[in-house]
Amino acid sequence: MSNTGYFQYNMRTVIHSGYGAIVRIPALLQGLGARRVLLISDPGLKAVGVVDRVLDCFDSWHSGNMPVIAGVYTDIPPDAHSSAVNQCAAYAREIAADAILAVGGGSVMDASKAVKYALHHQLLNVAEALQSGIRVESWPAAQHSGIPHLTVPTTAGTGAEGSNGSVIFNDEAGIKGGIVAPYLDADIAVLDAQLTLGLPPGLTASTGMDALTHALEGIASPNANPFTDAHCMISAQLIERYLPRAVADGQDVEARSQMLSASCMAVNGYLAGLNATPVHNCAHAFGALFHIPHGDANGVFLPIVMEALPELYIPHAQRLAQALNIQQNDKNGAELLEVVITRIRALQQEIGCATDLKRWEVSADRLEEIVMAVATDPIAVFFPIPPEKIAEITLKAIG
């Protein structure tokens, strides 16, 4: 928050939440004025039938006024690459699509936003928007694209279905970049727990830790305000309660539904207060170097970074403890931070998520390269981590 107390809070995406809510997608797109819809997803969701389940919703409508699926693009890779965004945008132009329907996890959601941005700004190469690493736009210079955009998350982690940020791996620079802009977010997000039932425990755990990282980094942000806290605090409390249940039982509808809500709220609060975000700084850099899934990286680094940078987190320790449903018992800030970190590590053990980087064969031999990658990651500008601290965090994460 500024010295004057001024802040801005955006949440433009309309949320439709409920088991079976995907049946409403055609009517919702019609309400947005869509006629020819491009469905964007990934190969895995196509293979397991999720894409077809969404397509079936259109087959049940026979009104001539309903939008049609003009094309399906399912070649979005993990850590959406700028080349894939360019190919998808070219396909959208080829089929004369006038609307976007994104079905998937964070990579698909981020890619769909980047496709919309490329179409709106007539970019043949979205990397042009990522030349400075992260592109931040503001209203009124940034205006609505006029492209109807509906998102359907299949994981509860990134919350990208309702956020105005898009993280893209810039193929040309070899780093993760991003675009943050008003109206980049979808018009409507449909949260339907049936599409997340049966998600493997490991993926449930890693995506859940991504959501928790959004929530806790939002609380510890220098730009935190009552609106960001409202989303980040409640989302963290929901994750602490329901993530273990979702991991333990893939068919637990209540846990899956609560995690979808928590994920969507967490990233909105995180981005609205975007400032110091050292956990994401490390996760982005290591993800680009070693292709570590983003949720796994955040899950590993969350307690390690909090322990290494107490000066950032101690002033927020009371709120962090409240966010994790911890009884405070008159502890001071440093003591509370220790309890918070202990609770996060206990949660890691309970859900079985990654606690170090051993499986990705990260070696201390590359320490100099790692320090440079973390220090030069685009979001490092908000809170530069000293090189000796990057080395300390790295060695602990290597295990």
N, C-alpha and C positions, 0 to 999 in steps of 0.2 A: 504494500500500500504506500502511496506517496506521503510526503511529510504533511500534506494538507488533509490527508484522509480520503483523497479521491480514489475511486476504483471503478472499473467497468466489469459487468458480469453478463456473459452471453449464454443463452441456451435456447437456440432457435428450433432444434429438432423436436417434432411432436412425437411422443412415445405412445405406441399402441402395444400394450402388454397383456398376455394371457395365453393359456394353453390352447393351441389350435388357431391362434390369431392369424396364421399365414393365409387362411381362406379369404381374408379381407384384402389381400394385396391388390388384386385387379381393380377393385372398387376404389381403393385408396389412390392408386395411380391414375385412375380416371378422374378423380377429384382434383388431382394436380395438373390435369390437362394433357397427360401422356397419350400418345397414339402408337408410336413404334418404339418398343422397349428393348434395350440391350441388357441381357442378364449376364453379369460378370461373376465368376466363381473360380474354383481351382480344381485340378485333376482329381484330388482325393475325394472331394464332395460329389463330383460327377460319378466316380467309381462306386461309392456307397449308396447312391440313389437319392441324396438330398436334393440335388438340382432337379431331378425328375419330380420329386414331391412338390416342389414349388411350381414347376411347369404344369403339373396336374391341376393346380388351382385355377389356371387360366382355361383349361379344357372344360371346367364345370360351368363356365359362363358362356352364354350363347347370344348375348345382346350385341347388336351391330355397333353399339357405341363404346364397347369395351376396348381397351388397348390390346394390342397383340405383341407377342414376343417376336421381334424382327430378327433376332440373332442371339446366340449363346457363345460366350467367350470364356473358356475354362483353363487357360494357360497361364494363370497368375502363380508365380513361384513363391515360396516362403521369402520373407524380406523383399517385398515387391520391388522389382528392378525397374529402372527407368526405361530400359528397352522393352519390357513387357507392357508398360504403360503406353509407350509410343505405338506398339503393335495393336493394342486394344483400341486406342483412340482412332487409329487408321481404319480398323474394322468398323467402328461406330460410324465413321464417315461413309464407308463403303455401303453399308446397309441403310443409310439415312435414318439412323436412330435419333429420336428426339427426347429419350428418357433413359435413365439408368436404374437398374435393379441389381444391387450387390448382395450376394448370398455367401457368407463365409466368415473367416476369422479376420484378424487385424490386417493381414497383408492384402486380402481382397478388398476390405473396406477402404484402406489407404489408397490402393490402386484406383478404386472407383472415383475417389475424390480427385486424384491426380488426373485421371482421364477427363473428368468434368472440367477441371482447371485448364487442361490443354485444349479442349474443344472451345471453351469460352474465350480463351486468349489466342486461339488459332496457332498453337504451338505444334510443330511437327516433332520437336524433341523437347520433352519436359525438363531435361537436364539444363536447359537454358534458364529455367526458373530457379535452379539450385546452385548457381555459380558461386554464390557467397556462402554456401553450406545450408543455411536456413533462411527462408524468405518469410518475412512477417509483414502482412499488409493490414490496413485498417480502413474502416469506414470514415468518410464517404468515398475515398478513392476506390475501395473495393465495393463492387455492387453484385447483386444477384445475377447468376448466369442465365436464368430463365429455363434451365434444363431440369425437369422434374427428376428427383433423386430419392429413392427409397432403399433402405438397408435392412438386412435380416442377419443378425449375428448367429453363428453356430458355435461360438465359444464364449465364455464369460471371463474376459481378461483385458483386452486392449480398450474396450469401450469405444472403439473407433466408429461404431455405427452412429454415435450422436455427438462426435467432437468435430471441431473446426480445424483440426490438424491432420496432416498427411505425412507419414514417414516413408521415404523412398530411398532405396539403395541406388546411389548415383553410379552407374556403370563406368562413366567416363573418369570420375575422380576416385572411385574405389572406396567411398565413404557413405555412411548414411546421412542423408540430408532431409530437409523437411519444408513444408509450406504450412503456414498458419495464417488464416484469413477469414474474415466474416463471410458467411454464405458458402464456405467450403463444405460445411456440414450438410448432412442429408436433410431433406424436408421432413421425412417421416422415418422412424425406425420401428420395426415390428419385432418385439421380444417374445419369442415363442419357445418355451422350455422343451417342447417335444423334439426340437431339432438338436438339442444338446444332450438328450438322454442317451446313455451308453457311451458317452465320450470316455476314452480310456483314462484310468486313474492318473497316469503320469501327465497327460496333457491337461486334465482337469486341474491338477496341482500346479503346474507351471503357469498356466494362464491365470489361475487364481492369485498366484504370487505377483504377477504383473499388475493385476488390479489393486492388490494391497500396496504395492510400491507406489502406484499413482496416488492412492489415498494418503499415505504417510508423507510422501514428498510434498503433496499439496498442503498438508497441515504445517509442515516445517518451512514452507516458502516464506520469504520476506514479504511477499505480496498477498499472503493469506488475509482473508477478510471474512465477515460473517456468512456471506453467500458461499464462498469456497468451503468454509468449515462445515456448513450445513450438509453439503454433499460428501465431502471427504470423511467427516467424522462418522456419519451414519453408514456410509459404504464400508468403512473399515470394521465397524461393529458387526455388520452383517457378514462380512467375510470371515471374521474370527469365529462366528457362530456356525456358519453354514458351509464353509469350504471343507472342513473335515467330513461332514455328512455327504457332500457331493462326491468326494473322493472315495468314501467307503461304499457308497451305493449309487451307481450310475443311473438308477431308475427313480431316485428320490426327487419327485416333481417339485416339492416345496423348496428343497435346497437348490435345485437348478434354477428355479424362478427367482429366488432371492439373490443368487449369484449374478444372474443377468442384470437385475436392477442395480446391484452394487457396482458391477463393472461399468455400467453406463454412467452412473453418478460420479464414480471416482475420477475418471479421466476428464470429465467436464470441470470438476473442481480443480484438478491438477493444471489443466491448460489455462483456466481463467486466472490462476495465480502464478502462471509460469515465471519462474525465476531460478533460484538455486535448486539444482536437480542433479547432484553428483552421482546418485545411484544410476540414473538413466545415462549420464555421461559415460560411466564405465561400461554399462550394458551395451550402448551403441558402439563404442570403440571396439570392445571385445567381439561383439556380434559381427562387425565388419571384417575383423582380422581372422577370426576363427570359425565364423558361421555358426555361432551359438544361438539357438532360438531365444528370442527376446525375453520370454517369460522365465526361462531357465536362468538366463544371465541376471535378470532383476532379482530373482529369488536367491541366487548365490550372493550377490553383492549387497543386498539390503542390510543385513545385520553387520556385515564387515565394514561397510562404509559408515554406518551410524557409529560404530565403535571407534573408527579411525578419525572421525571429524566431530567430536563431542561439542565443539564450540558452536556448530550450526544447530545441533539438536537439543542441547540442554535448555535453552530458553523456551522451547516448545514441549518440554517433557511432560508437563501436566496434561496437555491436550493429547499428546501421543498416547499416554497411558489411558486416558478416557476413551480414546478411539479403539483401544484393544480390550476394553471391558476390564481394566485392571483397577483393583482397589488401591488407593494412593497412600493411605495411612500416614499422613504428615511427612512423607519423605521429601528430601530436597531434590533439586533438578538433576544432579548427577546420579543420585541414588535411583531416582525414577527412570532415568535413561537406561541404567543397568537392568532394571526390571523389564523394561520394554524390549530390550535386545534379547534378554533371556526368554521372554514370551515368544518372540519371533522365532528363535531357534527351536523352542519346544514345538511350535506349529510346524516348522520344517520337518521335524522328526515325525510328527503325527500324520502328516500327509505324504511323507516319503519323497519330497521334492529334492532336487539337486542342492547340495550344500557346498560343493567345490567344483572345480573345472577339470577334474582328472579325466573324465570321459572324453573331453575334447582335446586332450593331449597338449594343453597349454604349457609351454616350457619357459623356465626362467632364463634360458639362453636368449630369448627374444625380449628381455626386459626393457632394453633401450628403445626398441621399436614400439613396445606397448605404452611406455611412458609418453612417447611422442604422439601416439594415436589418441590417448585419453586427453592429453593437453591441447590437441588441435581439433578435437571433435567439435562440431558447430555449437552444441549447447554448453561447452565449457566456458563460453564467454560470460554466462550468468554467474558462475561460481568456479573460478579456476582452482583446481586442486594442486597444491604444491607437489613438485616432482617426487620428493622423498615420501610423501603420503601415497602417491600413486604406486610407487614401488612397494610400500608396506601393504597396501590393499591387494596388490597383485600377488605377492608372495603368500598372503593368507588365503586368497581365493584358489591358488594353485593347489593348496592342501599339502 
